[in-house]
Amino acid sequence: MAALPTPRQRALAALRDTAVAAGVRITFRKPPVLPPRMQRLTDLDLVCYSVALAPKNSRLLKRGLFVRSALGWESRDYDTAVPEALAKLPIDAEIVAIGWDDISVFWREQGDVEQVIAALKSLHPDPHLR
């Protein structure tokens, strides 16, 4: 009996299978370092769901780091607007990073994975990924 997965483990496996089937990469890496003025909602561990950026697509995006705080989504850079797609993320999504190599959502895997997938795809500049 001890070798059988728990209901939570089965739910996580199904959630991750859905994400992988949609072309999302799942990694267990530390989120980016946040400026001292930005505070996450929780201190819980986060899992990274990301989509890769080809070099030609990377040039089309403005890099950004966004954090869900008690006030809502905030941008690391004062002059960067928060993308509308972030408003549709589940409440347990706490960090979104748009970098040179990928677009990442760091979350606790407790909400709707379809919302995370939709946000990643809407932020991606490649129309074939959408």
MARMILUM-945227 format. One line per field, with one value per residue (C-alpha): residue number from 1; residue in one letter; x, z, y. Coordinates in Angstrom, 2 decimals, m for minus. Layout:
N
resi [NUM|...]
resn [A|...]
u [X|...]
w [Z|...]
v [Y|...]
//
This chain:
130
resi [1|2|3|4|5|6|7|8|9|10|11|12|13|14|15|16|17|18|19|20|21|22|23|24|25|26|27|28|29|30|31|32|33|34|35|36|37|38|39|40|41|42|43|44|45|46|47|48|49|50|51|52|53|54|55|56|57|58|59|60|61|62|63|64|65|66|67|68|69|70|71|72|73|74|75|76|77|78|79|80|81|82|83|84|85|86|87|88|89|90|91|92|93|94|95|96|97|98|99|100|101|102|103|104|105|106|107|108|109|110|111|112|113|114|115|116|117|118|119|120|121|122|123|124|125|126|127|128|129|130]
resn [M|A|A|L|P|T|P|R|Q|R|A|L|A|A|L|R|D|T|A|V|A|A|G|V|R|I|T|F|R|K|P|P|V|L|P|P|R|M|Q|R|L|T|D|L|D|L|V|C|Y|S|V|A|L|A|P|K|N|S|R|L|L|K|R|G|L|F|V|R|S|A|L|G|W|E|S|R|D|Y|D|T|A|V|P|E|A|L|A|K|L|P|I|D|A|E|I|V|A|I|G|W|D|D|I|S|V|F|W|R|E|Q|G|D|V|E|Q|V|I|A|A|L|K|S|L|H|P|D|P|H|L|R]
u [0.00|2.84|3.95|0.62|0.45|m1.70|m4.65|m2.55|0.30|m2.11|m3.61|m0.15|0.82|m2.33|m1.74|1.87|0.90|m1.53|1.17|3.79|1.30|0.80|4.54|5.25|8.50|8.31|11.37|12.12|14.36|14.62|12.64|14.56|15.89|13.36|14.21|13.76|10.70|8.79|7.19|5.53|2.22|3.76|7.11|5.99|7.98|7.11|7.36|8.37|6.25|7.89|7.92|11.18|11.98|13.87|16.50|14.42|11.41|13.44|14.27|10.55|9.91|10.76|12.28|10.35|9.82|6.37|5.32|1.87|1.84|m0.92|m1.59|m1.86|0.67|3.69|6.52|10.18|10.68|8.52|8.27|7.06|3.32|1.98|0.76|m3.02|m2.48|m1.28|m4.75|m6.04|m3.48|m4.64|m4.14|m1.28|0.85|3.27|6.06|6.24|9.62|10.14|13.79|16.08|15.55|12.03|8.83|8.21|5.38|6.32|3.34|2.23|0.36|m2.95|m5.02|m6.17|m3.25|m5.15|m4.96|m1.18|m0.83|m3.05|m1.03|2.28|1.00|m0.53|2.77|4.76|5.42|5.27|1.71|2.16|2.43|m0.89]
w [0.00|0.74|m2.90|m4.24|m5.08|m2.92|m4.45|m4.40|m6.23|m8.87|m9.31|m9.72|m12.28|m14.32|m14.07|m15.23|m18.04|m19.33|m19.25|m20.97|m23.69|m24.34|m24.80|m21.34|m19.56|m15.83|m13.66|m9.97|m9.90|m7.64|m8.72|m9.74|m6.98|m6.15|m5.30|m1.59|m2.27|m3.78|m1.48|m2.56|m1.07|0.54|1.31|0.02|m2.56|m6.18|m9.33|m12.65|m15.77|m18.83|m22.61|m24.49|m26.60|m29.87|m30.33|m33.09|m30.73|m27.75|m29.49|m29.84|m26.09|m23.37|m20.44|m17.22|m13.74|m12.20|m8.68|m7.18|m3.92|m1.53|m3.88|m7.00|m9.81|m9.66|m12.12|m11.07|m13.45|m12.80|m16.53|m17.55|m17.61|m16.18|m19.06|m19.10|m19.28|m15.66|m14.39|m15.63|m13.71|m10.70|m7.30|m6.47|m9.36|m7.65|m10.10|m13.87|m15.53|m19.17|m19.94|m22.91|m23.00|m21.75|m20.24|m16.80|m14.31|m10.77|m8.89|m6.23|m8.65|m6.85|m9.41|m12.96|m15.12|m18.24|m17.02|m16.64|m20.11|m21.63|m19.97|m21.15|m24.69|m24.76|m23.59|m26.25|m29.50|m31.75|m33.16|m33.77|m30.05|m29.33]
v [0.00|2.42|2.28|3.54|7.24|9.47|11.33|14.54|12.78|11.47|14.94|16.48|13.84|14.56|18.31|17.95|15.57|18.21|20.87|18.72|17.74|21.48|22.03|23.40|22.49|21.79|22.39|22.60|25.65|28.62|31.66|34.78|36.99|39.67|43.27|44.01|46.19|43.25|40.71|37.46|36.43|33.35|31.76|28.36|26.41|27.11|24.99|26.55|26.04|27.59|27.82|28.24|31.27|30.95|33.69|35.33|35.49|36.64|39.90|40.66|40.70|43.14|41.31|41.58|40.22|40.35|39.39|38.89|40.81|41.78|44.73|42.55|42.06|44.36|44.89|44.95|47.87|50.88|51.68|48.19|47.60|44.36|42.15|41.58|37.80|37.78|38.74|35.37|33.28|31.25|32.86|30.48|31.83|34.20|35.08|35.52|36.02|36.94|36.30|35.74|31.96|31.41|32.72|31.25|31.06|30.06|28.66|26.17|23.86|24.27|26.11|25.51|24.40|25.48|29.09|28.80|27.26|29.97|32.74|31.29|30.98|34.46|35.99|34.10|36.01|32.93|32.67|28.93|28.33|30.03]
//
